[in-house]
Amino acid sequence: MATFIIIRLHPVVPVNGSDFTAYLDGLTITAFDLRSEGNPPETQIGTARYLAPTPPAPGQPPPPPETPNPNTTIVQHFVDPGPLALPTAVATAVIEVPPTAAHPEYGSSDVRLEITRGGETFTHPQVYYNVPHLDQAGTPGPDDYRTLEPTSLYLSLPAPPPPNNGPNARVEVPTDGTPPAYAPLRAAIDTVLGEEPIVGGLTQLTVGQARHIAHEIVANQRYRPLPLPEGNSHADQISKLEAMYTGRKDSDDDNEQARRQFEAGLLAHYSTGDAEAERLTGFVYAVGAAAAAEESSRAAGQAGLLFPVLPTAPATGARFQQIRVVVENARGVEAPGPPPVVNADFTVPAAYFYALGANLSPAVSGEQRYTVATYEEEQRLTTALQAAADTGMIDTDVPASVPISIAQAARRLRALGAVQGNAPHVDLGTTSPVRGLVRRWLAHPPEDIQAFWQAETNAGDGHLDLVLLALTEGHVDTDTGQALSQLIRDELLTGPAPHTAEELAAKSAADWSDFFHDPPNPAAPDRTVLVSRLPAFTLPGGDEERVAAFIRHVQGFFVAGPLGGEDPDPAADGTPPRFGSGSSDPIAAFARAYGDDLDFAVGLDDGRVGPALVAVFPDDPEARAWLEQSVRAIASLAGLAGPVPEELRFSVIEALYARGFTTADQVNALSLEDFRFALAGTVAHAHADLLHSGADRPPEVDTSAFRPVNDGCLVNCVPPPHLSRLGRFTYLQQLLRLSPGSTCEAPTPDDPERTLAVAVRERRGPVDGLRVTRANLETPVPLVDHVNESLAHIARDPAGFTGGAVFDTGETAVGEEAARLLDAMPEHSTAHRLRRVRRAAR
């Protein structure tokens, strides 16, 4: 039993049967069966091809018109079989489903079609799910195609190209909102720009120009023909148009009905075309931005190369780390002369930029898209590009559009963005092993770049050059003018070539120390440090401290051993290996100078603290003060944490210090509830009661020395001017307390004869009764108000008048706002009082 897919073909709009024959010339239809799981996600079912009828042999009568080519699998339908048979605008294509295409399927095949005609290929956007199949014994002949059933699907064919073979821009825009494929969209854009070029070309495309191109592509009359009035000929259509629009007609008139249908078709034609063009605009702009991004990647002069320090080390733990070097003159990677090096630069094809930015809004500029793409992580780039390839947005099998693999594109994009920050630079324009290494890195297509670096270890010195450049940060010996990396090569790497980073990592601390000393023999009495060889990152510190700093830098760079001191033997006591103490750590140096019996939890011997501090910082009093504060804080916190279980003790000390506690007195100053609250969220919170009980003792007070009121816990606070003890109110208060008996020794006697306040009160009023408020100090009161207030006071009681009036200024408004209000309306005088004042004045 054989299985077949039956496809009925028809034109987009009705045409004559004889014209439809041109629709079939050179037509090929390929069917693919989609699946929900599998690789690849679809399989090809088969192909149907149209073959024109075979012409009769010389001298033989022609066969009937409806006789198809016996080898064709696409047959045009005819009516009235016989000499007068007429072709119709319908055809049938038959595709056999091979048994090998079978796979787990719900229902029947889910079919996607690709149509090719006259060298033009386009993907049909519609996916046909669960199409019916024809199952029968044997293969049907072309003469039987018209009567085959059931029909699997119906396919509309666009009109063939015009006879002059003019431009034909065509893009299928998916209806689900996903971006169209890059290659056909780019071809359509190039077709439009070939006829309507723009200034600057595709890389300078604006949103407005992208919208214009989108409308040009959508308004393709072959695929979206204009709706026409009814009629079999142009003359009939014009006559129908005239009949529809001439004269008033009833609503049930045939011409009126035809007019409404015609106008509805026109409205749908233009509105759907505009909507499709607007949707396509963003994708057209994305293609232009992608082309500009490709040019930017080609013109990039820098790229950050990420590489492993020890390529042959297992990719586990901290030993497998990456270092970055910025390569300069990236455009000069391609070597001159034959043979040409393919893809030997950091150019990323526009198709990859399109895949990353197709869904972005046109409001996102090309520069922003380039930045987003080059700043993304490599793994995310790989995932996004692979998803675009899986959905057909980009075709990685077409070298013309994507000449590099997805892995190469992701690595190049990440390198183009990794140029910021502090990193050593290397010029690729020079003839060095790094140049060849970068060329090989660019040409490496597999996703596993670690295999490339492992191979490079034995291929030459390029990887070692990168390691040395990163290790020394490009430092140059200021005395000899030689690069520090070259000096390391010449003096430390003395074995047979090629040298490797593993060989460099195996050098001991003594080897590095000898490298930075002259003579290298540690026992030499006149041994000095070669300071000119030490890079700037080893500062600050003395000469020996800078050498130790570089050695720690080397050991941390390779993560190959302890940061300083001796590496304890894990087999000696069964403990795991750990880092040694740093040779330039001031606290470690204090511990060595103090003695081996130092125990912070027990406490410090003041008689031994001073000499130990001097031993660490002999010429720096400020550093000694800092170190003393630090070690005493450690001792105090270690004593506090003594009752805590040993495995948690150090973590509790860290928690106490992080919350600001450095002495037992600070803990003792808080209640238990407050202390618990202070430790909330730390590992010490569970031990708050134990810690507080250990600090619950009265602080020792030294009464023999001066102790300030502020023990350092009070916040510096500047009072407002009206409350300041040095402000005008205080000055006025003390001034009013003066009397004739005042002296410098006793400015305000206890029993004054007559104070200034009393004298002023008799003339100006009770000034000493003013409240101490911000309004009284800062609000400017017009002088006329003072006069009016005093006059109003006289008017109220002329006989009992004893002095001017004094009022507190209202506090509802102060400053300039109050001044404006008082200019308009005096606060403590009224028009009624003013009239009484005038009468009294008369």
Disulfide bonds with the S-S distance in Angstrom:
none
